Amino acid sequence: TQLLEQSPQFLSIQEGENLTVYCNSSSVFSSLQWYRQEPGEGPVLLVTVVTGGEVKKLKRLTFQFGDARKDSSLHITAAQPGDTGLYLCAGPIQGAQKLVFGQGTRLTINP
Amino acid sequence: DVKVTQSSRYLVKRTGEKVFLECVQDMDHENMFWYRQDPGLGLRLIYFSYDVKMKEKGDIPEGYSVSREKKERFSLILESASTNQTSMYLCASSRRTGHSYEQYFGPGTRLTVT
């Protein structure tokens, strides 16, 4: 069974600080996706990483796919209150057109 | 932009009622999904449809059924609502082609069963 474990589960920091959240698995994934979910809304796709070692940037967010394609990280520089939300990683289940989701990291940025 | 809409943002129903949750996507996606999301339990797949009239059980199908009569519309049915079905319900869609199967979600329906 392909599983994704995210850490930390909860993170509360001050505005302007940097942070990194992690998504780990013992399985190899063909790609990994990151979503952000704001309170009361559905998840929104942020990025997909496909190649081992790939780094993608989205403004102050940097996403990295591990060389072995078993893990990914999300780094936020100079966090802002608008970054508050639940961050989910997900990957396609081998042989199926479904995704497995991590449990999420709930991030709170305090002004 | 992909748009997935859900019929209600908030719904309050009584125990035993039959409940219909509707989802519509406008991007001609083949795959559609229904999840429920509960604190501490993450996203759990209820049902998945990969084509019109085709469906596959997810991880927690008990107490639910689905209908997909048209490609753009996927309905979730609670035959007899119970209080343990109080939850946030999320619909999503994705393409069949490609390798990543990114999903696009609706805004969710917060269902309360009293």
Interface residues (C-beta under 8 A of the other chain):
Chain A: S30 S31 Q33 Y35 G40 E41 G42 P43 V44 L45 T48 V50 L88 A90 P92 Q97 K98 L99 F101 G102 Q103 G104
Chain B: V4 N31 F33 G42 L43 L45 F48 Y50 G58 L90 A92 S94 R96 H99 S100 Y101 E102 Q103 Y104 F105 G106 P107 G108 R110
